[in-house]
Amino acid sequence: MTRVKGGILHNKRRHSILKHTKGFRWGRKSKIKVAKVAKMKAGQHAFASRRAKKGQFRQNWNISINAAARQAGTTYSRLIGELNKKNIKLNRKVLVELAKDYKKIFDEVIKAVK
C-alpha cells in the first residue's frame, strides 16, 4: 500500500485556525501553537461574556426603573416589593419599556401598587 501523508487535511486544519485568529496581535495570528491557544481562550471569553451581558442588561433595567420610579415618587425596591406583594407579574424588561415609551401606563402601575 502507498503511504498517505494527509498533508491536505493538516493544512486545512491549520488554515482554519489561522482564519479565526486573523486580526490578533503578534504571534497569536500567525504561529499555529500560539494561535490554537488564543482561539480556545477567545472562545472561553466569548462564552463568559454572553452570560455576563444578560446581567449587564438587568443592571441597566434596574437603574432605568429606579429613575422612573423616583420621578413617580417611590423607589425601585418599594416598587418591586409591592409588585410582588400584589402579585402583579411584570418583568423588569417590560417595566423599562413602559417607563420609557408608555409613561401613562407606567404611572397607572405605580398607582396600582401604592
C-alpha positions as CSV (number, residue, x, y, z in Angstrom):
1,M,0.0,0.0,0.0
2,T,1.1,3.5,-0.7
3,R,1.8,5.9,2.2
4,V,-0.9,8.6,2.9
5,K,0.6,11.7,4.5
6,G,-2.6,13.7,5.0
7,G,-1.0,17.0,4.2
8,I,-4.1,18.5,2.7
9,L,-6.1,17.9,5.9
10,H,-3.2,19.1,8.0
11,N,-3.0,22.4,6.0
12,K,-6.8,22.8,6.0
13,R,-7.0,22.5,9.8
14,R,-4.1,25.0,10.3
15,H,-5.7,27.4,7.8
16,S,-9.0,27.2,9.6
17,I,-7.4,28.1,13.0
18,L,-5.4,30.9,11.5
19,K,-8.6,32.2,9.8
20,H,-10.2,32.6,13.2
21,T,-7.2,34.3,14.7
22,K,-6.9,36.9,12.0
23,G,-6.5,40.3,13.5
24,F,-4.9,39.1,16.7
25,R,-1.6,40.7,17.7
26,W,1.9,39.3,17.4
27,G,2.4,35.5,17.1
28,R,-1.2,34.8,18.1
29,K,-2.2,35.4,14.5
30,S,0.5,33.5,12.7
31,K,2.1,30.8,14.8
32,I,-0.1,27.7,14.9
33,K,0.6,26.6,18.5
34,V,0.0,30.1,19.9
35,A,-3.0,30.6,17.6
36,K,-4.6,27.4,18.9
37,V,-4.4,28.6,22.5
38,A,-5.5,32.1,21.5
39,K,-8.6,30.7,19.7
40,M,-9.5,28.5,22.6
41,K,-9.2,31.3,25.1
42,A,-11.2,33.7,22.9
43,G,-14.0,31.2,22.8
44,Q,-14.0,30.9,26.6
45,H,-14.1,34.6,27.0
46,A,-16.9,34.9,24.4
47,F,-18.9,32.3,26.2
48,A,-18.5,34.0,29.6
49,S,-19.2,37.4,28.1
50,R,-22.5,36.2,26.6
51,R,-23.6,35.2,30.1
52,A,-22.3,38.5,31.6
53,K,-24.2,40.5,29.0
54,K,-27.5,39.3,30.4
55,G,-26.6,40.5,33.9
56,Q,-25.5,43.9,32.5
57,F,-28.9,44.3,30.8
58,R,-30.6,43.6,34.1
59,Q,-28.5,46.2,35.9
60,N,-29.3,48.8,33.3
61,W,-33.0,47.9,33.5
62,N,-32.9,48.3,37.3
63,I,-31.3,51.7,37.0
64,S,-33.9,52.9,34.5
65,I,-36.8,51.5,36.6
66,N,-35.4,53.3,39.7
67,A,-35.1,56.6,37.9
68,A,-38.6,56.4,36.5
69,A,-40.0,55.2,39.9
70,R,-38.3,58.1,41.7
71,Q,-39.9,60.6,39.3
72,A,-43.2,59.0,40.3
73,G,-42.5,59.4,44.0
74,T,-41.3,55.9,45.0
75,T,-38.1,53.8,44.8
76,Y,-37.1,50.8,42.9
77,S,-37.1,48.4,45.9
78,R,-40.5,49.6,47.1
79,L,-41.9,49.3,43.6
80,I,-40.6,45.7,43.1
81,G,-41.6,44.7,46.6
82,E,-45.2,46.0,46.1
83,L,-45.5,44.4,42.7
84,N,-44.5,41.0,44.2
85,K,-46.9,41.5,47.2
86,K,-49.9,42.4,44.9
87,N,-48.9,39.5,42.6
88,I,-48.5,41.7,39.5
89,K,-46.4,39.8,37.1
90,L,-44.4,42.4,35.1
91,N,-40.7,41.6,34.5
92,R,-38.1,44.3,34.5
93,K,-37.7,44.4,30.7
94,V,-41.4,45.3,30.4
95,L,-41.3,47.8,33.2
96,V,-38.5,49.7,31.5
97,E,-40.4,49.7,28.2
98,L,-43.4,51.0,30.0
99,A,-41.4,53.7,31.8
100,K,-39.7,54.9,28.6
101,D,-42.3,54.6,25.9
102,Y,-45.7,54.4,27.7
103,K,-45.4,56.8,30.6
104,K,-49.2,56.9,31.4
105,I,-49.4,53.1,31.7
106,F,-46.3,53.1,34.0
107,D,-47.9,55.8,36.2
108,E,-51.0,53.5,36.4
109,V,-48.8,50.6,37.5
110,I,-47.3,52.9,40.2
111,K,-50.8,53.9,41.4
112,A,-51.9,50.2,41.5
113,V,-49.0,49.4,43.9
114,K,-49.3,52.5,46.1
